[in-house]
Amino acid sequence: MLDKVPQDNILISNWTFNPESDEFPHILSLCQAHADELRVFGILKLNLDVARYVELQSKNRLLCLVGRDGGNKIRAYSTHFIHKHPHYKMVWVGQEDSIYVMPELRRHGIGRRLRETAETELKQRGCNLITARTKFGHEDDTNLEELGFKRWEVSWAREL
């Protein structure tokens, strides 16, 4: 297992969502670890719509960032969907889809750096609003507030 490392030993960079890449199986394993941590409902089994992610990326509507350690291994990621807000015509949203940092690397500012980098990238792509969600029991509110986020709405879910 990787020892805890300072945040400056993790390099944040863009990642192209490419199911043909050699790194894709590792990305999927991180996605699965993330899903396993957050599973509340039995029906929610990880099954990425790879074609949809590829489509969004081809339309410049997907931002993927990764955090790599000194050995170039991906240890963290975030994804954002980019879309025009349906209620406010002039608003382009960078909607945080997911953010994950391997447990042994948490509390070193890596998630914060992913969000800060995403904000810069999303501004460059024309977004003027960024949204983030947290799962119940995994609230990151103090980090979000420190980054200038304001509590906007609360979502609820129920299996049908």
N, C-alpha and C positions, 0 to 999 in steps of 0.2 A: 504494500500500500504506500502511496505517495505521502511523504511527510508534509506538514503544513509549510507553505512557502509564502513569502511576502508578495503583495499584489504586483510589485514591479517585476517579478519573475514570470508574470503571465502577460503575454502580448495579445491585445485585442485587435482583431482584424476582420475584414469582410470575408464571407465564405459564400461560394456559389453553390446553391442547392443543386447537386448533381448526383442522381442515384447511380451513375456509372463510375463515380470516383472511388478510389481505394479507401477513402476515409468514411464513406457512407455507412458501412456496417457499424463502425464505431459511433457515429452520430446516432444511428438507430438505437444502439445500446444505451447511450445517454438519455435519449428520449424515453426509452423503456424504464430506466431507473427513475426518471422524473415522474412518469405516469404511475409507477408503483408507489412512490411516496404520496401521491395526491389522490389515489383512488378512494372514492367514497361510495360510488355506485357500482354494483356488480356488472352492469351492462357496458360500462365504459372500459373497453379493452383497446389498447393502442393499435391503431390501424391507419397509419398516415395515408392521406389521399395524395400520393406522390405526384400524380399527374396534375393535380390542382396546384400544388406548390410550384411545379415546373412552369405551369401556365402563368401563375402570378409573377414569377420571376421574369418570364419572357416579356411581360407587360410593364416591367419595372415597378411592380406593386408588392414586392417582397424584399425585406431587408433581413439578411442573416448575418449575425456576428458570431465569432468564436473567440475563446480565450485559450491560447496555447502555452504550454509550459516550455522550459528550456530545451526539452527534447522534441519540440514541435508537436506534441500530443495534445489533442483537443481535450480540455478539462472543463469547459463552460461554454454555453451558447445562449443566444437570444434570437427571437424572430419577431418581426413586426409586419403586419399587413398595412398597406397604404391604400386609402380609399377616400373618395369624396363623401362628406357627411350628408346623409339623405335629408336631414332637417334644416341644414344651414349651407346653402349653395356655395358660399365662399370659403368653407372650411375643408381643408385636406387633413385627414387624420392619419397619424402613425399609431396604429393600434397594437400594443404589445400582445403578441400571441402567447409567447412562452419565454421564460428565462430560467436557466438552470446552471448551478455551480456545484461541482462534485462536493459531497459533504465534508471531506477532509480539507477543502480549500475555502470553506465559508468563513465569514467574519474577517476577511482580509481586504474588503473593498472591491472585489472582483465584480460582483453583481452591480455595484454602483458604477464602476467603470464601463460595464456593458451598457447600462442605461445612459450614461453621459455620452458615450460614443454614438449610440443610437440617436440621441437627440441631435447631435451635430449632423449626422448623415441624413436624418429625416428633414431637417431644415433645408439642407442642400437640395433635397428632392422636392421641395415646395410645400411640405407639411407645415401647418400653423397650429396644430393641436396634437398632443401626444397623450395617449391613455395607457394606463397600466392596471392590471388586476392582481389580486392576491387571493390565494385559496384560504378558506377558513382554517385556522390553526397554523398558517404559514404567513401571517401578516408581516408585511415589511413596511408598515406605515411610517415609522420614524425615518427610514431611509428615503421613502417617497416624499415625505414632507420636507426633508432636508434638501431634496432635489427640486423643490418648488411645486410639487404636485399638491392638489387640493382634493379632498374627498368629494366625489361627484355623485355617485350612485352606489347602491348595494344590489348585487345580483343574488337571486335565489334559484335553486334548481330542485327538481323532483323527478324521479323515474316514472315513466308511464308504461 
